[in-house]
Structures are given as C-alpha cells and as structure tokens.
Amino acid sequence: MTIAFLGDLMLGRRVSKLLPYKPPEWIWGDVLPILRRADAVLANLECPITSNDLPWSRTWKAFHFRAVPEAVSLLQCANVRFVSLANNHILDFNATGLLDTLRHLDDAGILHAGAGRNSEEAAAPALLDLPSLRAGIIAATDTMRSFRSGPERPGANFIEIEPQSPALDQIAASVNALRLDGAGLIILSLHWGPNMRPRPRERFRRFARAAIEVGVDIVHGHSAHVFQGIECYKGGVILYDTGNFIDDHWNFWNFGGYWNFPFRHDDWTFVFLADVAQRRLTRFRLIPVRTRPWPVSLAVGATHAAITRRMESLSAPSGTQFLRTAEGLEFQVAR
C-alpha cells in the first residue's frame, strides 16, 4: 500500500481562472498517473474554497487566497483523499470562507483536519480508511496566531512549536485515541515556520522528534514553499518541508503572490511516497517534480539530478542515506 504526500496546494487566482478552459486533470501533467496509483494522496490546502469575496481585515495581511467552489474537482481528479486546513490562509476570507470550505470538502468526500467551527473541531484528527490500514491524521499550525480557533470561534488548530510545548501532550492524547480507534499509522501534518528557509530551526527538529517519541509515525511538514531535508528517527520519518506543489507562481515583483527569493527553487519538489506493508511503514520513495511552467511535470535530465542532489545535501546532517533509482530517491525505514 502506498500513501502519497504533497506540499502546498494553492488553487486560487490563476489556478481557479483556468478551470473554464482546461480540464482539472491538465494542471497535474504527467504526475497524475503516479497520484492515481497511490492508495491516497495527502496535501496541505493553502486556500479556502469559497465564493465569499470579503477578505480578512482584522489584522494586516499581505496575501488573501481563495479558490472557486469548482476547484474541488482538482483535488478529486488527483486522488487527494485528505487535506490539512491548519495554515495561514484558511481564514483569508473570514469564517464564512472556512465554513464554505468544510462544506465543499465534505460534499466531495475529502477528509480534512486542522480547522473547524470551534477549537474542539479544529483539533479533531481525521481517520482515513485504506485497503489494509486505517491512518489517523492530526493537523496543526504555528502560523497566523490571529486565525486561532476558540471555544465558539471558527479557526485553525494553532499550537506552539517548542520542545516542551503543551501541544505535545495534546498530540500524545490524540495518538492514543486514534490507536484505540484502530489506526495503524499516525501522521502529524504541520504547517510551520517561515517562508523560503532551506533548513528547519533546531526547536522544530526537537519538536518533531518529540512527536515521534509520543507515537507519531510520519511528520508531514509544509509552509516554507521550498522542500527541506528528511530525518529518520526511532522508526518514524520526518519530512521537514514538502514545498510547493500547485500555485499560481506570480512573481512578488509583479505584485503577485508567493515571494520569489534568489537561489530558492520554490518550483522544485517531490511526490513523497510512503510504502506500508503489514501495517508497518517500510520505505519512502521520492519522485522529483518541477512545478513550473504549468502543467506540473516530472523532472528530467539535469533538473532531475539537481533536485535529487539538493535533497541528499539537505538530509545528510540528519544521517539519512538514499538509494538513487531511475525514478528518483528511496530509503528504507528501519524499526
């Protein structure tokens, strides 16, 4: 069984504007067959799905993203079975935008976690049933504190990323509850840290390791818009950041969207494939992808080589050793 992990999916602006002219399959390019062969695709949804056009104004915010309701077809066609909503854009169009998103995802049969109508719902994990495994998924963020949910306030599951954070007790409690519900694999999806950083901060590393120690099997990181290294720790795997996957790649200097930093390849990423056998994580495969120009495409030639070398370099300090393959990189998960 295989679970595919992707980074940020921002389906607003020019992505949404394409929908009347291109079928939803188009933007995924030649990566689509890989996603459809997986048993499930998991990603971060970097925008609400809503028709509401009243943007967040309670605090200053540079960018407001939203996808049209029809954009849910982009997720459905690519086998996206779960999205994290715990991020710094889920309230870009206020509580109405979040509530619309929950409704559109529920109607499409796409699981979600990390945001909700109140703090209890925002912190609630999701249970993903796969052919021979039930996966429990917890989602949280340390970005955009003003989006934090409350007892009667819609918002995101905001936590503090610190080695001794109280959030670790909450994660441990969720892990235990998910195990009682039959989850054989626990995933922690984290939208954390600043943009364009090639390496995680040390306190993030310590937090991720602590999450593994309380029972998480895979930490699925995103937020930086560039991929970071991978660490194997006590039988678990930490994907510190999975980068961008779909965005409208407007240049900051053209007053568009994602910030363009020199020498930061936010157009490089991977499909991260977790192989599971007999309810145990056994192997990860990394398939290099180039997200620009559209459609998304499998990396080839010199770009393929450069992306794989970059991942090897970023992961080396953690001691992660990869085997190079024709499709990219892979490593075994030791227990």
N, C-alpha and C positions, 0 to 999 in steps of 0.2 A: 504494500500500500504506500502511496506517495502523497504528501501534502506539499503544495507549492506556496512559498512565501514571496510576496511582493512588497515594495515600499509604498510611497505615497501615490495615490490616485486623485488627481485634481481634475474634475470633469466639467468645470465651469468655463465661462468665457468662450474662447475659440473652439474648445472641445465640444461644448454644447451647440455652438453655432454650426458645426459640421453635420450634425445629425440629420437635418433635412436633405443633405446632399450625398452622404456616404452611409452605407450600412454599418451597424455597430461593430461588425467584425473587422472592418477596414483598419481601424487605428491600431489593432493588436498585431497586424502584419504577420510575418512568418513565425512569430512566437505563439500564436493562438493554438496550433496543434499540441504544443507542449503543455499548455494550461489545460486543455481539454482532456489530455491523457491522465492528468493528475486526478486523484480522488476528490480533492477540494483545493481551492485557491483562497488564501487569506491575505488581506491587504489593509492599509490604512486609507480611509476615505477622507481626503483633505478638503472637503467642502460639504455644506448641506445640500440636499436635493429638495428644492422648493421653488414655488412661483412668487413667494413673497419678495418684494423689492425694497423693503425698508431696512437699511443696513444698521448694524450695531453702532451706537453713538454714545454709550455711557462712558466709555474711555476712548482715548485716541487709538486708532488702528490704521496701519498703512494700507493693508490689502483686505478686501472683502471678496470672498469667492462664493459662488453658488452655481449649482448645476440645475438644468431644467428637469422636470419630472421624467421626461423621456430618456434621460441619461442612465436610468436604472438598467436599460437594455444593454448598455456597455458592460455592466457587471454580469448580467445574466448570460450573455453570449460567451463570456470568457471563463465560465465555471467558478466565478467568485461566490463562495458559499458563506463567507464571513468578512465583515469589515469592522475595524476599530473606529469608534467615533470620538475617542478621547484625544482631542487635539486642539490647536489654537485657531481653528476655523469653524468649528461646529456651530458656534453661535454668531457667526458673521452676519446672519440675517435674523438675529434675535431668537427668542424661544419659539416663535412661530416656525422659523426655518428648521429648528431641531425637531419639533413635533411633526412637521411635514416629512422630514427625513425618516423618522421612525415608521410613519405610516407607509411611505413608499417602499421601504425595505421589507416591512412585514408583508405587504401585499405581494411583493416579488419573491417571498420565501428566502430572503437573505438574512442570515443571523447577524447580530451586532452586539456590541458591549462597549462600555466606556462613557456613555452619556445617556441621560434619561430625564424623566419628568420630575425627579427628585433625587436626593443623594443616595437613597437606598437602591433605586433602579439604576442609577449611573454606575454604582459599584458592583452590580449583579453580574456574575460571569455568564457566559453562554456555553451551551452543550451542543457539540457538533457530532452527530452520529454518522460514522463512516462504515464501510462494509464489514470490517472486522475489529473496529475500535471506536470507542467514544472519547472525544477530545474535549477537555474543558479549557475555556479561554477567558482570561482575565485581561482587562484593558484599562490603562490609566495614563495620565499625562502630568508633567510638571510645567507645562507651558500655559500662558494666559490665565493667571490666577483669577482674574475677574470673570472668567467663564465657569468658575467652580459652582457645582450644584449645591443646593441646600435642602433642608427637610421638606420645604414646599416650593423650591425654586428649580426649574429645569436647568441643566448644565452638564458639565463634564466631570468625570471622576478625577479630580485633581489631588495629587499626592506630593509629598516632599521626597526628593531623591537624596537620601543621606544614608550612610552605613547603619545608623541606629534609628532610622525613620520608623515611626509608629505604623507606617504603611506596610512594613514587613509583617507585623502581627496580623494585619488585615489580609494580606496575601496568604499567609500560613493558614488562617481560618478558611479562606476560600478554597485553598488546595484540599484541606481535609474534607470540606463539604462536597467538593467535586469528586473526590475519591469515593465517598460514600454513595454518590450518585452514579458510580460505575465508570468514571473517567480513567482511562489507562494512560493518557498523555495529557500533561498540563502545559499550556502555553501562556506566557505573560507578554502581552503586546504593549509596548511603551513608546509613547511619543514624547521624547525627552531631549533636552539640551538645545544649544544654539545652532543656528544655520551654518553650513559650509565648513564645519570643523572636521578635519580628516581623522581625528582620533578622539575617543571619549575621555572625559575627565576621570581622574582617579576615583573620585567618590562615586561616579557612575559604575565603574568597574566593581567596586566593593559592594555596591547595592545589588548589582546583577548576580554576583557570586553568592551573596546572602539569599537572594531569591531562589537560586538553585538549591541552596542548603535547606530551605524550608519546603522543598518538594516540587519546584517548577522544573520542567524538562527542557523547555526552549524559551529563551528570551528573544522576542521579535522586536528589535529596535527600529525606530524611524524618527525623522524630524530634521536631520542635518541637510537633506537634499543631496548628499553625496554618500556613497557607501563607506563604511568603516570596516575594521577587521573583525575576525571571528575568534572566539575563545572556547575551547572545550574545558569544562570544569566539573569534576566529580560526577561524570556521567551525563551532564547536561551540556547544552550548546547555547552560546550567547552570540546572537547576530547583533552587534552593537548598533549598526545602522544599515538599512537595506536601500537607502537612497530614494531617488525619484523613480517613477515608472511611467506614469502619464501626467503631463502638464501641458500648458499651452505655450510654454517656452517663449514668452515675450521678454525682451531684454529690459532690465531695470533702467538703462539709459534711454530707452524709448518710452519710459513711464508705464511699463507693462506690469509684470508680476514678479516671478522669482528673481531674486538677486543674482546677478552674474558676477562672479569673482574670478579674477585672472588665475589661471592654473588650477581651477577647481572644476573637475569634469562632472557636472551635475547631469550630463547626458550619458554617463556610463553607469551600468548597474548589472544585476544578475537576476535570473529566476533561481531562487534558492529552493531546492527540492529535498525534503526530508523523507527518507525511506524508513518505513516501520515494518518490522516482522515480529510476529508472535507478541504483539502489544509492547514491543521494545524498539526504541529509536536505534537504528543500526548504522545509517550512513547519510551524509549530506552530499548533494551534487550541486554545483554552481555552473549555470549556463550564462555566459556573458551576453549582454544585451546593450544595444545603443538606442536611446530613446528619441534622438533627433537625427535627421529630419523625420517627420511623420511619413509613413506609419512606423511604429516601433519595429525594430529588426534585430535578428540575431547578429552579433558582432562577428566579423570575419577578418582574416588576414592580420595586418599589423595592429588593427584596433583590438581584435580578439586577444592577441598576445599582450598588448599593453594593459588591458583590463585585468587579465589573469595575473600578470606580474605585480600590478598595483595591489591586488588582494593578498598575494603572497607576502609582499612587503609589509602591509598594514597588520597582518596577522602574526608575523614572525615573533614580535615581542611577547606574545601570549603562548608561544611554543606550538602553534597549530601548524601541522605539516600536511600539505596537499599532495595528492597524486594528480599529475596532469593527464587529461584524457582528450579524446578528439572533440568532445563537446565542451570542455572547459576544465573544471577542477572538481575533485571529490576528496572526502576524508571519511574514515571510519570513526564511529562513536564508540569509545571503549567504556565498559562498565566496570 
